[in-house]
Amino acid sequence: MFAIVRTGGKQYRVAAGDKIAVEKIAGEAGETVSLGDVLLAGEGAELKPVDGLVVSAEIIAQAKAEKVIVFKKRRRHNYRRRNGHRQQHTILKIVSIGA
């Protein structure tokens, strides 16, 4: 069975046993969270109703993404700025999809 869930402004297709990296969710490693915003669910080609459907996931780790370099330059004005940013994210393991 698979489900489409929305968290952190993005949508993910998940099934039991999948590992996904989502925007940061509060919690420690080993805790269980429930993703309640289920948009679609189904098995094979058959769709199922999503009323009251919840996706349970276990937090594996709180991590940071790769560094993104932000470099600004205005030519002929001796203006250069270099910044780096690492977005925080949470790695989840999908435990079950059910009511």
CORLIN-V13643 format. One line per field, one symbol per residue. psi: psi as a letter, one per 30 degrees, with the letter a starting at -180 (. if undefined). Layout:
BEGIN
psi = ???
END
This chain:
BEGIN
psi = klljlkkgglkkkllkflkljllkkkllkflklkjfikeklljbfkklkgjgkkkklkkelklkllkkkjkkkjkgghjkkkllkjkklkkkkkelja.
END
